[in-house]
Amino acid sequence: MDVRGDRSGHGRVDGQEARLRYADGDFVIMTGGSFVRCAVSGRPIPLQALRYWSVARQEAYFGPEEAVQNLAPPK
């Protein structure tokens, strides 16, 4: 896998998008790949950098800001 750049979103992720099942503190790879997409921004997240997700919504977040933004109740 080729991951260039950093978590700023300016990097490039090569390979196929993975499909995951998110659990508490872990995830299971259902379909192999090298990255998933952030549910808020659409940015690719390399699997080795994935730290934020929602078990209830089964979606990944690029970072804490996106997780809080998506999980906060509507105003």
mmCIF file of the N, C-alpha and C atoms, coordinates in Angstrom:
data_MODEL
# 
_entry.id   MODEL 
# 
loop_
_atom_site.group_PDB 
_atom_site.id 
_atom_site.type_symbol 
_atom_site.label_atom_id 
_atom_site.label_alt_id 
_atom_site.label_comp_id 
_atom_site.label_asym_id 
_atom_site.label_entity_id 
_atom_site.label_seq_id 
_atom_site.pdbx_PDB_ins_code 
_atom_site.Cartn_x 
_atom_site.Cartn_y 
_atom_site.Cartn_z 
_atom_site.occupancy 
_atom_site.B_iso_or_equiv 
_atom_site.pdbx_formal_charge 
_atom_site.auth_seq_id 
_atom_site.auth_comp_id 
_atom_site.auth_asym_id 
_atom_site.auth_atom_id 
_atom_site.pdbx_PDB_model_num 
ATOM 1   N N  . MET A 1 1  ? 0.849   -1.178 0.000  1.00 0.00 ? 1  MET A N  1 
ATOM 2   C CA . MET A 1 1  ? 0.000   0.000  0.000  1.00 0.00 ? 1  MET A CA 1 
ATOM 3   C C  . MET A 1 1  ? 0.886   1.230  0.000  1.00 0.00 ? 1  MET A C  1 
ATOM 4   N N  . ASP A 1 2  ? 0.483   2.222  -0.731 1.00 0.00 ? 2  ASP A N  1 
ATOM 5   C CA . ASP A 1 2  ? 1.231   3.464  -0.818 1.00 0.00 ? 2  ASP A CA 1 
ATOM 6   C C  . ASP A 1 2  ? 0.416   4.554  -0.149 1.00 0.00 ? 2  ASP A C  1 
ATOM 7   N N  . VAL A 1 3  ? 0.911   5.057  0.967  1.00 0.00 ? 3  VAL A N  1 
ATOM 8   C CA . VAL A 1 3  ? 0.234   6.132  1.686  1.00 0.00 ? 3  VAL A CA 1 
ATOM 9   C C  . VAL A 1 3  ? 1.191   7.309  1.723  1.00 0.00 ? 3  VAL A C  1 
ATOM 10  N N  . ARG A 1 4  ? 0.785   8.408  1.130  1.00 0.00 ? 4  ARG A N  1 
ATOM 11  C CA . ARG A 1 4  ? 1.639   9.594  1.120  1.00 0.00 ? 4  ARG A CA 1 
ATOM 12  C C  . ARG A 1 4  ? 0.920   10.728 1.813  1.00 0.00 ? 4  ARG A C  1 
ATOM 13  N N  . GLY A 1 5  ? 1.685   11.579 2.460  1.00 0.00 ? 5  GLY A N  1 
ATOM 14  C CA . GLY A 1 5  ? 1.095   12.699 3.168  1.00 0.00 ? 5  GLY A CA 1 
ATOM 15  C C  . GLY A 1 5  ? 0.808   12.312 4.605  1.00 0.00 ? 5  GLY A C  1 
ATOM 16  N N  . ASP A 1 6  ? -0.087  13.031 5.221  1.00 0.00 ? 6  ASP A N  1 
ATOM 17  C CA . ASP A 1 6  ? -0.410  12.767 6.616  1.00 0.00 ? 6  ASP A CA 1 
ATOM 18  C C  . ASP A 1 6  ? -1.919  12.826 6.800  1.00 0.00 ? 6  ASP A C  1 
ATOM 19  N N  . ARG A 1 7  ? -2.359  12.878 8.041  1.00 0.00 ? 7  ARG A N  1 
ATOM 20  C CA . ARG A 1 7  ? -3.786  12.869 8.330  1.00 0.00 ? 7  ARG A CA 1 
ATOM 21  C C  . ARG A 1 7  ? -4.462  14.198 8.008  1.00 0.00 ? 7  ARG A C  1 
ATOM 22  N N  . SER A 1 8  ? -3.743  15.114 7.397  1.00 0.00 ? 8  SER A N  1 
ATOM 23  C CA . SER A 1 8  ? -4.343  16.394 7.018  1.00 0.00 ? 8  SER A CA 1 
ATOM 24  C C  . SER A 1 8  ? -5.318  16.245 5.855  1.00 0.00 ? 8  SER A C  1 
ATOM 25  N N  . GLY A 1 9  ? -5.272  15.083 5.190  1.00 0.00 ? 9  GLY A N  1 
ATOM 26  C CA . GLY A 1 9  ? -6.162  14.867 4.057  1.00 0.00 ? 9  GLY A CA 1 
ATOM 27  C C  . GLY A 1 9  ? -5.541  15.240 2.738  1.00 0.00 ? 9  GLY A C  1 
ATOM 28  N N  . HIS A 1 10 ? -4.277  15.661 2.771  1.00 0.00 ? 10 HIS A N  1 
ATOM 29  C CA . HIS A 1 10 ? -3.606  16.051 1.544  1.00 0.00 ? 10 HIS A CA 1 
ATOM 30  C C  . HIS A 1 10 ? -2.785  14.917 0.957  1.00 0.00 ? 10 HIS A C  1 
ATOM 31  N N  . GLY A 1 11 ? -2.805  13.766 1.600  1.00 0.00 ? 11 GLY A N  1 
ATOM 32  C CA . GLY A 1 11 ? -2.042  12.629 1.113  1.00 0.00 ? 11 GLY A CA 1 
ATOM 33  C C  . GLY A 1 11 ? -2.808  11.860 0.052  1.00 0.00 ? 11 GLY A C  1 
ATOM 34  N N  . ARG A 1 12 ? -2.185  10.808 -0.428 1.00 0.00 ? 12 ARG A N  1 
ATOM 35  C CA . ARG A 1 12 ? -2.821  9.960  -1.436 1.00 0.00 ? 12 ARG A CA 1 
ATOM 36  C C  . ARG A 1 12 ? -2.814  8.531  -0.915 1.00 0.00 ? 12 ARG A C  1 
ATOM 37  N N  . VAL A 1 13 ? -3.901  7.848  -1.102 1.00 0.00 ? 13 VAL A N  1 
ATOM 38  C CA . VAL A 1 13 ? -4.006  6.453  -0.695 1.00 0.00 ? 13 VAL A CA 1 
ATOM 39  C C  . VAL A 1 13 ? -4.256  5.642  -1.953 1.00 0.00 ? 13 VAL A C  1 
ATOM 40  N N  . ASP A 1 14 ? -3.388  4.673  -2.199 1.00 0.00 ? 14 ASP A N  1 
ATOM 41  C CA . ASP A 1 14 ? -3.555  3.802  -3.357 1.00 0.00 ? 14 ASP A CA 1 
ATOM 42  C C  . ASP A 1 14 ? -4.198  2.497  -2.915 1.00 0.00 ? 14 ASP A C  1 
ATOM 43  N N  . GLY A 1 15 ? -4.877  1.855  -3.826 1.00 0.00 ? 15 GLY A N  1 
ATOM 44  C CA . GLY A 1 15 ? -5.473  0.562  -3.533 1.00 0.00 ? 15 GLY A CA 1 
ATOM 45  C C  . GLY A 1 15 ? -6.980  0.624  -3.571 1.00 0.00 ? 15 GLY A C  1 
ATOM 46  N N  . GLN A 1 16 ? -7.570  -0.454 -3.134 1.00 0.00 ? 16 GLN A N  1 
ATOM 47  C CA . GLN A 1 16 ? -9.022  -0.616 -3.170 1.00 0.00 ? 16 GLN A CA 1 
ATOM 48  C C  . GLN A 1 16 ? -9.630  -0.198 -1.837 1.00 0.00 ? 16 GLN A C  1 
ATOM 49  N N  . GLU A 1 17 ? -10.851 0.307  -1.891 1.00 0.00 ? 17 GLU A N  1 
ATOM 50  C CA . GLU A 1 17 ? -11.574 0.676  -0.677 1.00 0.00 ? 17 GLU A CA 1 
ATOM 51  C C  . GLU A 1 17 ? -12.043 -0.590 0.034  1.00 0.00 ? 17 GLU A C  1 
ATOM 52  N N  . ALA A 1 18 ? -11.789 -0.662 1.330  1.00 0.00 ? 18 ALA A N  1 
ATOM 53  C CA . ALA A 1 18 ? -12.190 -1.809 2.140  1.00 0.00 ? 18 ALA A CA 1 
ATOM 54  C C  . ALA A 1 18 ? -13.619 -1.629 2.640  1.00 0.00 ? 18 ALA A C  1 
ATOM 55  N N  . ARG A 1 19 ? -14.245 -2.728 2.998  1.00 0.00 ? 19 ARG A N  1 
ATOM 56  C CA . ARG A 1 19 ? -15.547 -2.709 3.666  1.00 0.00 ? 19 ARG A CA 1 
ATOM 57  C C  . ARG A 1 19 ? -15.342 -3.338 5.030  1.00 0.00 ? 19 ARG A C  1 
ATOM 58  N N  . LEU A 1 20 ? -15.708 -2.612 6.090  1.00 0.00 ? 20 LEU A N  1 
ATOM 59  C CA . LEU A 1 20 ? -15.454 -3.072 7.449  1.00 0.00 ? 20 LEU A CA 1 
ATOM 60  C C  . LEU A 1 20 ? -16.745 -3.235 8.227  1.00 0.00 ? 20 LEU A C  1 
ATOM 61  N N  . ARG A 1 21 ? -16.669 -4.044 9.275  1.00 0.00 ? 21 ARG A N  1 
ATOM 62  C CA . ARG A 1 21 ? -17.720 -4.108 10.293 1.00 0.00 ? 21 ARG A CA 1 
ATOM 63  C C  . ARG A 1 21 ? -17.074 -3.575 11.559 1.00 0.00 ? 21 ARG A C  1 
ATOM 64  N N  . TYR A 1 22 ? -17.633 -2.501 12.096 1.00 0.00 ? 22 TYR A N  1 
ATOM 65  C CA . TYR A 1 22 ? -17.053 -1.825 13.249 1.00 0.00 ? 22 TYR A CA 1 
ATOM 66  C C  . TYR A 1 22 ? -17.611 -2.404 14.538 1.00 0.00 ? 22 TYR A C  1 
ATOM 67  N N  . ALA A 1 23 ? -16.719 -2.659 15.493 1.00 0.00 ? 23 ALA A N  1 
ATOM 68  C CA . ALA A 1 23 ? -17.090 -3.170 16.810 1.00 0.00 ? 23 ALA A CA 1 
ATOM 69  C C  . ALA A 1 23 ? -16.456 -2.262 17.862 1.00 0.00 ? 23 ALA A C  1 
ATOM 70  N N  . ASP A 1 24 ? -16.747 -2.521 19.123 1.00 0.00 ? 24 ASP A N  1 
ATOM 71  C CA . ASP A 1 24 ? -16.160 -1.737 20.209 1.00 0.00 ? 24 ASP A CA 1 
ATOM 72  C C  . ASP A 1 24 ? -14.660 -1.981 20.271 1.00 0.00 ? 24 ASP A C  1 
ATOM 73  N N  . GLY A 1 25 ? -13.875 -0.958 19.944 1.00 0.00 ? 25 GLY A N  1 
ATOM 74  C CA . GLY A 1 25 ? -12.430 -1.036 20.034 1.00 0.00 ? 25 GLY A CA 1 
ATOM 75  C C  . GLY A 1 25 ? -11.740 -1.832 18.949 1.00 0.00 ? 25 GLY A C  1 
ATOM 76  N N  . ASP A 1 26 ? -12.466 -2.287 17.950 1.00 0.00 ? 26 ASP A N  1 
ATOM 77  C CA . ASP A 1 26 ? -11.868 -3.091 16.889 1.00 0.00 ? 26 ASP A CA 1 
ATOM 78  C C  . ASP A 1 26 ? -12.778 -3.055 15.664 1.00 0.00 ? 26 ASP A C  1 
ATOM 79  N N  . PHE A 1 27 ? -12.275 -3.566 14.571 1.00 0.00 ? 27 PHE A N  1 
ATOM 80  C CA . PHE A 1 27 ? -13.098 -3.712 13.370 1.00 0.00 ? 27 PHE A CA 1 
ATOM 81  C C  . PHE A 1 27 ? -12.705 -4.992 12.662 1.00 0.00 ? 27 PHE A C  1 
ATOM 82  N N  . VAL A 1 28 ? -13.635 -5.497 11.870 1.00 0.00 ? 28 VAL A N  1 
ATOM 83  C CA . VAL A 1 28 ? -13.421 -6.718 11.100 1.00 0.00 ? 28 VAL A CA 1 
ATOM 84  C C  . VAL A 1 28 ? -13.452 -6.339 9.625  1.00 0.00 ? 28 VAL A C  1 
ATOM 85  N N  . ILE A 1 29 ? -12.460 -6.793 8.879  1.00 0.00 ? 29 ILE A N  1 
ATOM 86  C CA . ILE A 1 29 ? -12.406 -6.515 7.448  1.00 0.00 ? 29 ILE A CA 1 
ATOM 87  C C  . ILE A 1 29 ? -13.307 -7.517 6.733  1.00 0.00 ? 29 ILE A C  1 
ATOM 88  N N  . MET A 1 30 ? -14.376 -7.010 6.134  1.00 0.00 ? 30 MET A N  1 
ATOM 89  C CA . MET A 1 30 ? -15.332 -7.847 5.414  1.00 0.00 ? 30 MET A CA 1 
ATOM 90  C C  . MET A 1 30 ? -14.912 -8.017 3.953  1.00 0.00 ? 30 MET A C  1 
ATOM 91  N N  . THR A 1 31 ? -14.434 -6.926 3.353  1.00 0.00 ? 31 THR A N  1 
ATOM 92  C CA . THR A 1 31 ? -13.913 -6.939 1.991  1.00 0.00 ? 31 THR A CA 1 
ATOM 93  C C  . THR A 1 31 ? -12.560 -6.251 2.028  1.00 0.00 ? 31 THR A C  1 
ATOM 94  N N  . GLY A 1 32 ? -11.537 -6.946 1.576  1.00 0.00 ? 32 GLY A N  1 
ATOM 95  C CA . GLY A 1 32 ? -10.179 -6.427 1.650  1.00 0.00 ? 32 GLY A CA 1 
ATOM 96  C C  . GLY A 1 32 ? -9.989  -5.123 0.902  1.00 0.00 ? 32 GLY A C  1 
ATOM 97  N N  . GLY A 1 33 ? -9.077  -4.333 1.396  1.00 0.00 ? 33 GLY A N  1 
ATOM 98  C CA . GLY A 1 33 ? -8.738  -3.056 0.795  1.00 0.00 ? 33 GLY A CA 1 
ATOM 99  C C  . GLY A 1 33 ? -7.727  -2.352 1.671  1.00 0.00 ? 33 GLY A C  1 
ATOM 100 N N  . SER A 1 34 ? -7.302  -1.187 1.257  1.00 0.00 ? 34 SER A N  1 
ATOM 101 C CA . SER A 1 34 ? -6.275  -0.464 1.997  1.00 0.00 ? 34 SER A CA 1 
ATOM 102 C C  . SER A 1 34 ? -6.797  0.764  2.721  1.00 0.00 ? 34 SER A C  1 
ATOM 103 N N  . PHE A 1 35 ? -8.062  1.148  2.468  1.00 0.00 ? 35 PHE A N  1 
ATOM 104 C CA . PHE A 1 35 ? -8.596  2.348  3.101  1.00 0.00 ? 35 PHE A CA 1 
ATOM 105 C C  . PHE A 1 35 ? -10.116 2.287  3.168  1.00 0.00 ? 35 PHE A C  1 
ATOM 106 N N  . VAL A 1 36 ? -10.680 3.184  3.997  1.00 0.00 ? 36 VAL A N  1 
ATOM 107 C CA . VAL A 1 36 ? -12.125 3.428  4.042  1.00 0.00 ? 36 VAL A CA 1 
ATOM 108 C C  . VAL A 1 36 ? -12.321 4.929  3.867  1.00 0.00 ? 36 VAL A C  1 
ATOM 109 N N  . ARG A 1 37 ? -13.537 5.348  3.635  1.00 0.00 ? 37 ARG A N  1 
ATOM 110 C CA . ARG A 1 37 ? -13.823 6.779  3.464  1.00 0.00 ? 37 ARG A CA 1 
ATOM 111 C C  . ARG A 1 37 ? -14.524 7.334  4.694  1.00 0.00 ? 37 ARG A C  1 
ATOM 112 N N  . CYS A 1 38 ? -14.169 8.565  5.037  1.00 0.00 ? 38 CYS A N  1 
ATOM 113 C CA . CYS A 1 38 ? -14.804 9.272  6.144  1.00 0.00 ? 38 CYS A CA 1 
ATOM 114 C C  . CYS A 1 38 ? -16.265 9.539  5.792  1.00 0.00 ? 38 CYS A C  1 
ATOM 115 N N  . ALA A 1 39 ? -17.162 9.234  6.724  1.00 0.00 ? 39 ALA A N  1 
ATOM 116 C CA . ALA A 1 39 ? -18.597 9.433  6.502  1.00 0.00 ? 39 ALA A CA 1 
ATOM 117 C C  . ALA A 1 39 ? -18.966 10.909 6.414  1.00 0.00 ? 39 ALA A C  1 
ATOM 118 N N  . VAL A 1 40 ? -18.137 11.788 6.967  1.00 0.00 ? 40 VAL A N  1 
ATOM 119 C CA . VAL A 1 40 ? -18.431 13.219 6.964  1.00 0.00 ? 40 VAL A CA 1 
ATOM 120 C C  . VAL A 1 40 ? -17.786 13.922 5.773  1.00 0.00 ? 40 VAL A C  1 
ATOM 121 N N  . SER A 1 41 ? -16.490 13.711 5.590  1.00 0.00 ? 41 SER A N  1 
ATOM 122 C CA . SER A 1 41 ? -15.743 14.462 4.573  1.00 0.00 ? 41 SER A CA 1 
ATOM 123 C C  . SER A 1 41 ? -15.531 13.705 3.269  1.00 0.00 ? 41 SER A C  1 
ATOM 124 N N  . GLY A 1 42 ? -15.653 12.385 3.304  1.00 0.00 ? 42 GLY A N  1 
ATOM 125 C CA . GLY A 1 42 ? -15.378 11.583 2.121  1.00 0.00 ? 42 GLY A CA 1 
ATOM 126 C C  . GLY A 1 42 ? -13.902 11.323 1.883  1.00 0.00 ? 42 GLY A C  1 
ATOM 127 N N  . ARG A 1 43 ? -13.039 11.850 2.751  1.00 0.00 ? 43 ARG A N  1 
ATOM 128 C CA . ARG A 1 43 ? -11.594 11.655 2.585  1.00 0.00 ? 43 ARG A CA 1 
ATOM 129 C C  . ARG A 1 43 ? -11.222 10.206 2.859  1.00 0.00 ? 43 ARG A C  1 
ATOM 130 N N  . PRO A 1 44 ? -10.244 9.685  2.133  1.00 0.00 ? 44 PRO A N  1 
ATOM 131 C CA . PRO A 1 44 ? -9.789  8.314  2.391  1.00 0.00 ? 44 PRO A CA 1 
ATOM 132 C C  . PRO A 1 44 ? -9.010  8.239  3.697  1.00 0.00 ? 44 PRO A C  1 
ATOM 133 N N  . ILE A 1 45 ? -9.205  7.144  4.432  1.00 0.00 ? 45 ILE A N  1 
ATOM 134 C CA . ILE A 1 45 ? -8.494  6.894  5.684  1.00 0.00 ? 45 ILE A CA 1 
ATOM 135 C C  . ILE A 1 45 ? -7.770  5.565  5.533  1.00 0.00 ? 45 ILE A C  1 
ATOM 136 N N  . PRO A 1 46 ? -6.433  5.565  5.525  1.00 0.00 ? 46 PRO A N  1 
ATOM 137 C CA . PRO A 1 46 ? -5.705  4.291  5.476  1.00 0.00 ? 46 PRO A CA 1 
ATOM 138 C C  . PRO A 1 46 ? -6.088  3.442  6.687  1.00 0.00 ? 46 PRO A C  1 
ATOM 139 N N  . LEU A 1 47 ? -6.246  2.145  6.499  1.00 0.00 ? 47 LEU A N  1 
ATOM 140 C CA . LEU A 1 47 ? -6.673  1.286  7.607  1.00 0.00 ? 47 LEU A CA 1 
ATOM 141 C C  . LEU A 1 47 ? -5.755  1.400  8.810  1.00 0.00 ? 47 LEU A C  1 
ATOM 142 N N  . GLN A 1 48 ? -4.442  1.542  8.590  1.00 0.00 ? 48 GLN A N  1 
ATOM 143 C CA . GLN A 1 48 ? -3.531  1.620  9.727  1.00 0.00 ? 48 GLN A CA 1 
ATOM 144 C C  . GLN A 1 48 ? -3.666  2.942  10.483 1.00 0.00 ? 48 GLN A C  1 
ATOM 145 N N  . ALA A 1 49 ? -4.355  3.933  9.911  1.00 0.00 ? 49 ALA A N  1 
ATOM 146 C CA . ALA A 1 49 ? -4.564  5.217  10.575 1.00 0.00 ? 49 ALA A CA 1 
ATOM 147 C C  . ALA A 1 49 ? -5.977  5.353  11.142 1.00 0.00 ? 49 ALA A C  1 
ATOM 148 N N  . LEU A 1 50 ? -6.836  4.371  10.927 1.00 0.00 ? 50 LEU A N  1 
ATOM 149 C CA . LEU A 1 50 ? -8.236  4.444  11.360 1.00 0.00 ? 50 LEU A CA 1 
ATOM 150 C C  . LEU A 1 50 ? -8.329  4.354  12.877 1.00 0.00 ? 50 LEU A C  1 
ATOM 151 N N  . ARG A 1 51 ? -8.841  5.412  13.509 1.00 0.00 ? 51 ARG A N  1 
ATOM 152 C CA . ARG A 1 51 ? -8.969  5.470  14.966 1.00 0.00 ? 51 ARG A CA 1 
ATOM 153 C C  . ARG A 1 51 ? -10.377 5.832  15.443 1.00 0.00 ? 51 ARG A C  1 
ATOM 154 N N  . TYR A 1 52 ? -11.194 6.372  14.555 1.00 0.00 ? 52 TYR A N  1 
ATOM 155 C CA . TYR A 1 52 ? -12.508 6.878  14.954 1.00 0.00 ? 52 TYR A CA 1 
ATOM 156 C C  . TYR A 1 52 ? -13.599 6.266  14.089 1.00 0.00 ? 52 TYR A C  1 
ATOM 157 N N  . TRP A 1 53 ? -14.607 5.677  14.762 1.00 0.00 ? 53 TRP A N  1 
ATOM 158 C CA . TRP A 1 53 ? -15.751 5.128  14.050 1.00 0.00 ? 53 TRP A CA 1 
ATOM 159 C C  . TRP A 1 53 ? -16.927 5.008  14.999 1.00 0.00 ? 53 TRP A C  1 
ATOM 160 N N  . SER A 1 54 ? -18.093 4.804  14.424 1.00 0.00 ? 54 SER A N  1 
ATOM 161 C CA . SER A 1 54 ? -19.317 4.596  15.193 1.00 0.00 ? 54 SER A CA 1 
ATOM 162 C C  . SER A 1 54 ? -19.783 3.162  14.985 1.00 0.00 ? 54 SER A C  1 
ATOM 163 N N  . VAL A 1 55 ? -19.920 2.436  16.086 1.00 0.00 ? 55 VAL A N  1 
ATOM 164 C CA . VAL A 1 55 ? -20.438 1.072  16.011 1.00 0.00 ? 55 VAL A CA 1 
ATOM 165 C C  . VAL A 1 55 ? -21.916 1.121  15.624 1.00 0.00 ? 55 VAL A C  1 
ATOM 166 N N  . ALA A 1 56 ? -22.673 2.021  16.240 1.00 0.00 ? 56 ALA A N  1 
ATOM 167 C CA . ALA A 1 56 ? -24.112 2.114  15.981 1.00 0.00 ? 56 ALA A CA 1 
ATOM 168 C C  . ALA A 1 56 ? -24.406 2.488  14.531 1.00 0.00 ? 56 ALA A C  1 
ATOM 169 N N  . ARG A 1 57 ? -23.636 3.406  13.980 1.00 0.00 ? 57 ARG A N  1 
ATOM 170 C CA . ARG A 1 57 ? -23.871 3.861  12.604 1.00 0.00 ? 57 ARG A CA 1 
ATOM 171 C C  . ARG A 1 57 ? -23.062 3.091  11.574 1.00 0.00 ? 57 ARG A C  1 
ATOM 172 N N  . GLN A 1 58 ? -22.096 2.303  12.033 1.00 0.00 ? 58 GLN A N  1 
ATOM 173 C CA . GLN A 1 58 ? -21.225 1.528  11.143 1.00 0.00 ? 58 GLN A CA 1 
ATOM 174 C C  . GLN A 1 58 ? -20.587 2.426  10.086 1.00 0.00 ? 58 GLN A C  1 
ATOM 175 N N  . GLU A 1 59 ? -19.921 3.495  10.572 1.00 0.00 ? 59 GLU A N  1 
ATOM 176 C CA . GLU A 1 59 ? -19.226 4.403  9.670  1.00 0.00 ? 59 GLU A CA 1 
ATOM 177 C C  . GLU A 1 59 ? -17.947 4.912  10.311 1.00 0.00 ? 59 GLU A C  1 
ATOM 178 N N  . ALA A 1 60 ? -16.990 5.266  9.457  1.00 0.00 ? 60 ALA A N  1 
ATOM 179 C CA . ALA A 1 60 ? -15.670 5.720  9.892  1.00 0.00 ? 60 ALA A CA 1 
ATOM 180 C C  . ALA A 1 60 ? -15.580 7.240  9.827  1.00 0.00 ? 60 ALA A C  1 
ATOM 181 N N  . TYR A 1 61 ? -14.676 7.803  10.651 1.00 0.00 ? 61 TYR A N  1 
ATOM 182 C CA . TYR A 1 61 ? -14.441 9.244  10.678 1.00 0.00 ? 61 TYR A CA 1 
ATOM 183 C C  . TYR A 1 61 ? -12.951 9.515  10.576 1.00 0.00 ? 61 TYR A C  1 
ATOM 184 N N  . PHE A 1 62 ? -12.603 10.546 9.817  1.00 0.00 ? 62 PHE A N  1 
ATOM 185 C CA . PHE A 1 62 ? -11.209 10.894 9.575  1.00 0.00 ? 62 PHE A CA 1 
ATOM 186 C C  . PHE A 1 62 ? -10.483 11.264 10.865 1.00 0.00 ? 62 PHE A C  1 
ATOM 187 N N  . GLY A 1 63 ? -11.156 11.965 11.755 1.00 0.00 ? 63 GLY A N  1 
ATOM 188 C CA . GLY A 1 63 ? -10.539 12.387 13.009 1.00 0.00 ? 63 GLY A CA 1 
ATOM 189 C C  . GLY A 1 63 ? -11.598 12.725 14.035 1.00 0.00 ? 63 GLY A C  1 
ATOM 190 N N  . PRO A 1 64 ? -11.169 13.221 15.196 1.00 0.00 ? 64 PRO A N  1 
ATOM 191 C CA . PRO A 1 64 ? -12.129 13.520 16.263 1.00 0.00 ? 64 PRO A CA 1 
ATOM 192 C C  . PRO A 1 64 ? -13.126 14.612 15.889 1.00 0.00 ? 64 PRO A C  1 
ATOM 193 N N  . GLU A 1 65 ? -12.697 15.591 15.108 1.00 0.00 ? 65 GLU A N  1 
ATOM 194 C CA . GLU A 1 65 ? -13.613 16.670 14.719 1.00 0.00 ? 65 GLU A CA 1 
ATOM 195 C C  . GLU A 1 65 ? -14.782 16.133 13.899 1.00 0.00 ? 65 GLU A C  1 
ATOM 196 N N  . GLU A 1 66 ? -14.483 15.260 12.950 1.00 0.00 ? 66 GLU A N  1 
ATOM 197 C CA . GLU A 1 66 ? -15.539 14.679 12.117 1.00 0.00 ? 66 GLU A CA 1 
ATOM 198 C C  . GLU A 1 66 ? -16.456 13.776 12.941 1.00 0.00 ? 66 GLU A C  1 
ATOM 199 N N  . ALA A 1 67 ? -15.876 13.025 13.865 1.00 0.00 ? 67 ALA A N  1 
ATOM 200 C CA . ALA A 1 67 ? -16.687 12.140 14.708 1.00 0.00 ? 67 ALA A CA 1 
ATOM 201 C C  . ALA A 1 67 ? -17.660 12.949 15.556 1.00 0.00 ? 67 ALA A C  1 
ATOM 202 N N  . VAL A 1 68 ? -17.167 13.998 16.192 1.00 0.00 ? 68 VAL A N  1 
ATOM 203 C CA . VAL A 1 68 ? -18.022 14.836 17.035 1.00 0.00 ? 68 VAL A CA 1 
ATOM 204 C C  . VAL A 1 68 ? -19.077 15.533 16.186 1.00 0.00 ? 68 VAL A C  1 
ATOM 205 N N  . GLN A 1 69 ? -18.665 16.024 15.027 1.00 0.00 ? 69 GLN A N  1 
ATOM 206 C CA . GLN A 1 69 ? -19.597 16.720 14.131 1.00 0.00 ? 69 GLN A CA 1 
ATOM 207 C C  . GLN A 1 69 ? -20.747 15.806 13.726 1.00 0.00 ? 69 GLN A C  1 
ATOM 208 N N  . ASN A 1 70 ? -20.457 14.576 13.409 1.00 0.00 ? 70 ASN A N  1 
ATOM 209 C CA . ASN A 1 70 ? -21.491 13.668 12.927 1.00 0.00 ? 70 ASN A CA 1 
ATOM 210 C C  . ASN A 1 70 ? -22.315 13.053 14.054 1.00 0.00 ? 70 ASN A C  1 
ATOM 211 N N  . LEU A 1 71 ? -21.732 12.924 15.234 1.00 0.00 ? 71 LEU A N  1 
ATOM 212 C CA . LEU A 1 71 ? -22.433 12.267 16.333 1.00 0.00 ? 71 LEU A CA 1 
ATOM 213 C C  . LEU A 1 71 ? -23.194 13.235 17.224 1.00 0.00 ? 71 LEU A C  1 
ATOM 214 N N  . ALA A 1 72 ? -22.954 14.534 17.069 1.00 0.00 ? 72 ALA A N  1 
ATOM 215 C CA . ALA A 1 72 ? -23.653 15.525 17.883 1.00 0.00 ? 72 ALA A CA 1 
ATOM 216 C C  . ALA A 1 72 ? -25.122 15.574 17.474 1.00 0.00 ? 72 ALA A C  1 
ATOM 217 N N  . PRO A 1 73 ? -26.017 15.742 18.458 1.00 0.00 ? 73 PRO A N  1 
ATOM 218 C CA . PRO A 1 73 ? -27.439 15.850 18.104 1.00 0.00 ? 73 PRO A CA 1 
ATOM 219 C C  . PRO A 1 73 ? -27.687 17.112 17.278 1.00 0.00 ? 73 PRO A C  1 
ATOM 220 N N  . PRO A 1 74 ? -28.650 17.073 16.374 1.00 0.00 ? 74 PRO A N  1 
ATOM 221 C CA . PRO A 1 74 ? -28.949 18.252 15.547 1.00 0.00 ? 74 PRO A CA 1 
ATOM 222 C C  . PRO A 1 74 ? -29.411 19.419 16.402 1.00 0.00 ? 74 PRO A C  1 
ATOM 223 N N  . LYS A 1 75 ? -29.072 20.622 15.959 1.00 0.00 ? 75 LYS A N  1 
ATOM 224 C CA . LYS A 1 75 ? -29.468 21.829 16.717 1.00 0.00 ? 75 LYS A CA 1 
ATOM 225 C C  . LYS A 1 75 ? -30.786 22.355 16.227 1.00 0.00 ? 75 LYS A C  1 
# 
